[in-house]
Amino acid sequence: MLTYEEIKNKKPLKQGMELGVENDNYLVGISEDRIYSLSLSAFYVWQLCDGSKSVEDLIGRVIEDLKTSPQELKESELKDILTLILGQLQEAELIKFREE
């Protein structure tokens, strides 16, 4: 399992392509036989992974985006959630981490 400290300086780069929406989930495909159904939060994180921003930068971006949200999340909780999502995306080969 990934830890935030291990990945904070790495730059995730999304793999695959967006295929559309089905039942409130976002479809992302790597190949014809490897299509994943992502929740809104996983899809949002996947979209942010352009290979130019570190995981630390992504946290800042998410905090910025959540400022208009009624939900309150502590930065430590956000780091845990983002690390978990990035770990799952990496396992599915929907992102690759690039070193600094």
N, C-alpha and C positions, 0 to 999 in steps of 0.2 A: 504494500500500500504506500502511495506517495505521501510525503509530508510537504508542507508549505516551504519549509527551509530548503529542501532538496530542489524545488522547482522555481523558487521566487525570481531567480535571475535568468531562467530559460525563457525562450520565446516560442510559444506554441503557434504552429502553422496548420490551419485546417486542411483536411484532405477530403476528397469527394466533392459532390455537387448537390445543391438543393434541388429537390424534385417536386416539392409541393406540400400541401397540407391535407391531412386525413384525420377526421375525428379529433380535432384540437391538438394533434401531434404533427410535427414537422418531419417530412421524409427526406433523408439524406442518403445518397448512394455512393458507394465506392466503385461498384461494378454492377452488372445486371443482376447478379445473384447475391450481392451484399448490399442490402438496403436497410437502413435503420430508421426507427420511429423515435424522434426525440421530443421530450417535453419542451415547453416554451423556454424554461430557464436553461436547459442544456443547449437548445438551439441558439439562444441569445449568446451564451458563452462561446459556442462553436463559431458563430459569426464574428466575434471579436478577435478570433485567433488569426491574425493576418501575417504573423511571422515577424512583425516589426516591433511589437510591444512585448515586454517581459510580463511574467505573471504578476509581478508587483505593480506594473503599469495598469494591468487589467483590473486589479483590485481598486485602484484609484478611479478608473473609469466607471466601474460598477457603483462605487460609493457616490460618484457624481450623478449617475443616472437615477439612483434610488432617493436622491434628495427630494424629488417631487412625489415620491411614493408615501402612502400613509404608514407603511410597515417600517418598524424600527429594527435595524440589524446592527449588532456590534461588529466592529472591524474583525475581531477574532472569529466570530461566527461566520462572517463572510469569507474569510480565508479558508476555514474548514469546508464550507459548502463549495467554494470554487475549486479547491484542491480535489475534493471528491468528484466533482463533475469532470474536471480535466483528466483525472485518473481513469474514469469510465470512458471518456472520449478516446484517450490514448489506447486503452485496452481494445476498443472497437476499431482502432486504426483510423479514427476520424480526425486525429491531430497527430503531429510529430513535434517533438521538442527540439528546438535549435539552441545550441549553447550561445552564451553571450559572445 
